[in-house]
Amino acid sequence: MIDQAQALEQAQLDRALAGRRRPGAADLTPRDCLGCGEPIPAPRLALVPGAMRCTPCQRRYEATHAQP
């Protein structure tokens, strides 16, 4: 009985989390941010044509992946 309840609870949790996950790289277009999945604003793409992240995500990426 407990195993069934745990399995049901886990399945519900998995479904809830699946809706909150970031899109995978295969789901993104070349103009979508790798960090948040939202479209990269046109002004950023005009300044940095090869941008892979929006400005806020790029700042977070650089802060967490800084070279020593």
N, C-alpha and C positions, 0 to 999 in steps of 0.2 A: 504494500500500500504506500509506504513512504517513497519507494523507488519510483512509483508512478507519479506521485505528486512532485518529486524532484524533476522528473523528466518533463512534465507539463510546465513547471515553472521555468526550466531552462529553455524550453521551446519558445515560451512567451518572451523571455528575455532576449533570446537570439533574434526573434522577429522585430522587437522594439529597437534593438541596436542596429540591425540591418538598415533600418530607415534613417539612421543618424550617421552612418559612415560616409566619409568623403568619397567622392567618385573616384574610380580607378583611372589610371592613365589611359586605358582603352576607351573610357567614356568621355574624355576631354577632346575639345577641338584645339587646333594650334593657338587659338586666341584665348583659351581658358587658363586660369591660374593653376599651377601645380599644387599650390598650398590650400586654397579654399574651393577651387572648382568654379568660381564665378568668372565671368568674362573680364579680361584685362581691359581697363579703360583706354579708349582711343588716344587720349593725350599721352599716356605712358608709352603706348606702342609707337606713337609718333617720335618720341624722344629716344626710346630704346626699342628699335624694331624687333630685336630678337628676345625681348623680355619673356621670361617663362613664368613669372609671378607678378601679382599686383604689388604696388609699393608696400602696403603693410605686411604682406606675407614675405616679401623680399627682405624687409628689415628684420623680421623675426628669424628668417632663415640665416641671415648673416650674423645675428646675435648668437644663435645657437650652434653655428658651424664655423665660428671664427678660428682662423689659423693662429697658433701661438707664436 
